[in-house]
Amino acid sequence: MNGNRALAWPAPAKINLFLRVTGRRPDGYHNIQTLFQLLDWGDEVRILPTASSRITRLDANYSVPESEDLVVRAARLLQAETGCRQGAELTVDKRIPLGSGMGGGSSDAATVLLVLNRLWDCGLSVRELARLGRILGADVPVFIHGRSAMAEGIGERLEPVSLGERHYLLVFPEFSISTSEVFSDPGLPRNSAPISLEQALAGEGGNDCEAVVKSRFPEFAGILESLQPWGEPLMTGTGSGIFLPMPGKKSAISAARALKTLYNVRAVRGVDRSELHAKLDSG
């Protein structure tokens, strides 16, 4: 790896094939059960290690202050944990819309932790990096491990699963949804029974947050209804992003062409292994 220039690293998106809220914790957080699948599309993070200890973010095309950005926080956390005296210049090409529920910020943070651990020669294991990731956000560990997985707890207890290659149409409405608002809504179910992987793969899981979002955002309900001629539109996570499972690549591309004048859409492929991990292994 050339430390004299910034290399581009993938930060893949994810979708939640189902999401059930199984209880409320004493600390105010919620226990959930969900099934993550990683996608072959997402953000891209350029990382240039530097001799000085300064962490800087360059040319941001999104409205998150540098001090609050998870990529900056991830780099600083890794520095603090390991005592590393090197720094980095970080540039994020933000493709995953904010508030879409597809894990953009969490994936960006995971990419920074994994790549800087390598470039700075920190020597932390994936398990140790996942522990740091949990400090930054509940979804970060799934991107650290880089596998599609069933998740429980607050999303940190992961069991890798093999889902095989799948195809989806992603639809991005022009608004974002706050996770904290959804989980604080009194109408949110909080005692759903966990399901088996077999039930999840049969499509029985649903998304406990969907009814809350429909009630808070009537336009979201309208978009779901408008997409029904193309399949079964589903909400991912607690965000505004929608995905439609498609029978194959051609049908996903065809649906994207039909809907591109109405919505921001993208045909994508679901994968079991993160493209970031494949690139790290090949480097």
N, C-alpha and C positions, 0 to 999 in steps of 0.2 A: 504494500500500500504506500502510495506517495504522500508523505507528510507535508510536501511543499505546495500542494494545491488542494482546494476543497473538493472532496469527492461527494457525489450524490448517492443517497441511501434511501431505499423505499421505506415508507411508513404506512403499511396497508390499512385499509378500512376493515371494519367488521360489521356483521349484522347479527341480531339476536333472533334466532328462529322461533323462540318463544321466550316469555318472561313471566314468571309467577312470583308474587310477593307472599312469602310463607310465614312472615312474622315480624314483629317490631322488637328491636333490641333495647336493653336498658339505656344504652348510650344515645338513643334517638334514631340510630340508623335502622335500616330494614334488612332482614334476611330475604334473599331471593333464590330462585332457581332459574337458570337460563342455559341456552345452548348457543355458543358462539360459533360462527363460521367466518374465517378470514377470507378476504377478497384479493383478487389480483390487481387491484387499483387502489389508489389512496394518495396521501401527501408524499412529498419528497423533501428530504432534509440534506442540505449541503453542510459538511462539517470540515473545518480547517483547524487542526490543533496548532497551538501557538506556544512559544517559549514563555511568554508572560502568563501570569495566572488569571488574567482578565477574561471573563465570559461576556461576549457581546452577541447580540442578534442583529442581523443586517437585513435591510430591504424587506420588511414585513408587509405582506399584502392583505393583512387582516387586522381587525380592531381590538387586539389584546395588548395591553401595556407590557413592555419588555420585562418589567419586574414581576409580573404575574404570569408570564408565559411559561407553560410547563417545560418547554425545551430548556429555557434558562434555569429554571428551578431544578430540573433533572441534572444538568451539568454541575451546578453548584452543590447539590446534594452529594454527587459522586466525589467531587473534590473534598468536601468536608468529611465524608466517610473514610476516604483512603489517604488523606493528607497529600494528595497530588498537588504539585506546584505548577503544573502546566495549565494552560487555558484553551479557549476555543472561540472561533467565530462561527456562528450558526445562521443559516439561511433556510427558511421554510417556504417551499412552494405549496401554499395552502389550496388544496383541491377539494377536500372534504368540508362541506359547509359547516360553520359553527352551529351547534345546537341541533344537528341532524340525527344524533343518536348513533353515529357510526364510528365513534371513538377517535376522532382526529387528533385531539390534544393528547390523549393517552398514548396513542400509537407514536406520535412525534416524540414524546418523552421516552418511551421504550427504545426507540431507535437511537436517541442520544445516549442513553445509558449503555446499551449494548455496544455501540460503535466506539464511544470514548473509553469504555472499559478496555477495548482492544487497542485503540490508538495511544492511550496514555499508559498502557501496560499495567493496569491496576490489578489484574489477576483475580477479580471476583468471579464466583461461579454464577450460573444462571439462577440458582436458588437464592443466592445472596442479592443478586440484582432484582429479583422479584420482590424480595423483602423491602428493598428501597422503593421499588415501584409502588407498593401498597401505601407508602407514605404520601405519594403524589396523587393517587387516585385508585379506586377499586378496579377499574378496567385495565390498568397498566400491566399487571402480571400476565394476563393472557397474551399480550403482545410480546412480553419478555420471553415467555416460553415458546411462542411462535407456532402454536398448534390449535386447530379447532378443538373445542372442549366444552364439556358440561361444567357448569359452575354453580357453587352454592355458597352459603355464608353471605357476605356482602359482595360476592363475586370473586373472592380470592382463593377459594378451595376448588381446584381445577382437576378434572379427569379428562385426559386427551381422548378424542374420539375420531374415528375415520368416517367421514361423510361422503367422500368421493367428490369428483368434479361436478359442480352444479352451475346452473346459469340463472342469472337474475336480471331484471330491469330495475334500476334504481330511479326513484323520483324524488326531487328535492323541492318542496314548496318554498316560497319566498318569505319564510319567517322561521324563527328558531323557538325552541321550547325549553324552559328551565327545568332541569331535573328536580331541584329543590321544591319548586312550585307543585310539581306532580306528586312528589312523595309527601308533601304536607297537606294535600287535598283530603278533606274528611271523607270524600266518596271513594277513595282508593281501597280496594280489597286488601286485607292484610293477614289473611289466614288461609290462603290457598294451599291445598295439599300438594306435596311434591309428586312428580310423575316419573315414570321410568324412561330410559332412553328409547325403548321401543315405542312407547306412547308418543314421545316427542317426535320421533322420525315419522310417525303416522299422522303428524299434524294436529295432535290433541292438546297442545300446550296453551295456545292463545297468548295474549299479552294483557296482563291485568291493568296496565296503564292506559290502554287504548280508550276505554269508556270515559276516563277522566279527561283525556286530551280532546276527545270529540265534544265533550260538554263545554270545555274552556275555549276551544277553537272550532266553531261551527264550520269554518272554511275547510278545516282538515277533514271533517266528516264528508263534506261535499267532494273533496278531491278523491277520497277513497271510493265514493260511489261512482264517480266519473271514470275510474280506472277498471271497474269490474268487467267491461267487455273484453279486456286483455288478460284476465286471469283473476287470481285472488290477491288483492293488495293487502299487505301486512305492514304494521308499524314496527320499527326496530328500536329496541331500548326504550328510552323515555323521550326521544327526540322527534323532530318533524319529518325525518326521512322515512320513505316508504319503499318496500321492495316487493316485486312480483316474481315468484318462482316461474321459470320458463322451461319448456321441454328441451331446449337446446340453444346453441349459439345463434343459429339463423333466426329463430323465432324471437330471441331477445333483441337482435339487431333490427328486425322488422318492426317490432313494437316501438323501439326507440325512434325509428324514422317516422312512424305514424304520430307519435306524441311530442316530438321535439318542438313543434310550433306552439304547444300549449304549456309545456313544463320543461324545467331543467332535468334532463334524463340522461341515463348512461347504461349501456349494456355491459355487464361484468361477469366474471367467472368466480365461483366459490371454490376455494382450495383448502386442503387440509394443513399445508405447511406454509409459513410465511415466506414471501419472496426475500425479505431481509435476511432471514436465516440462511437461505440458499446462497445469497451473495456473500455473507460472512464466511460460509463454509468453503466457497470457491476461491476466496481471497487469501 
